[in-house]
Amino acid sequence: MARLKYRGEEIEVEFSIYGEYIPQTRWQPAEYPEYNIEDVFYNGTSIFAILSENDLEEINENLIAELE
């Protein structure tokens, strides 16, 4: 679980990671893990069901920036 700032409020994001970082080689580009958001909490309450696809994309971008 990660704590993030989203639109000025602190949220908690429950996520899972699929894959791993594989460095670039001469023949293959680098590969990065995928982060799958499973739930989002605000003040202990799940808000996942009311978030739009755009909200989830923005939260995912913030999550990636925070973890990498």
Number of C-alpha atoms within 10 A of each C-alpha: 12 12 14 16 12 13 8 7 9 13 21 19 21 14 15 12 10 9 10 10 10 12 10 10 8 5 6 9 10 10 12 12 13 14 16 12 18 11 15 23 15 13 10 9 10 14 13 16 8 9 12 10 9 9 13 15 13 13 21 18 12 14 19 13 9 11 8 5
